[in-house]
Amino acid sequence: MTVDAAAVPRRPVSQRRLERWRVEGSYAGGGSRLIGYVIDTIIITTSFTIGTAVLEYVVSRVTPVELDLNDDAPWIAGTALGVWSFVYFAYSLATTGRTIGKAIVGTRVYRKDGSDLGAGRAVVRVLATSLSFVLFGLGLLFILIRKDRRALHDLIAGTCEVYWWRRRT
């Protein structure tokens, strides 16, 4: 019986994880992060628009009410969009460390020490991202100024965003 050498790990998992962090851990630049964010925004707005259209259709078929969230209750639609955005970012970051947009541009979010993000830090990072925007985008300028390219929300949450591609062995 022969065993494929690639199937047998050469080092303990903890050492391989540390090696991967060092090799793949270069900090993500502003351009990549912006493109990933734009992709995520398109995904969020498109899925929300489709979801509200389906909801409005189902409500109009099941009840005698003709529902139009944008015209009848724009504050409900705005609040629902905010909640959907929060859930999209927080859940994606907590479970995989990246969103669809981040995956497309090849970035991932870790804790500052290189460990996985976790749910608590993901929530803090998403909430703190709002602060980076509210301050007239000044929190985002840190990406251009700091060597580690950590924005204000990264500093608050203790996270960093790095380029993350699986290296070939």
Beta strands, then each sheet from edge to edge (+ up, - down):
strand 1: 107-111
strand 2: 159-163
sheet 1: 1+ 2-
end
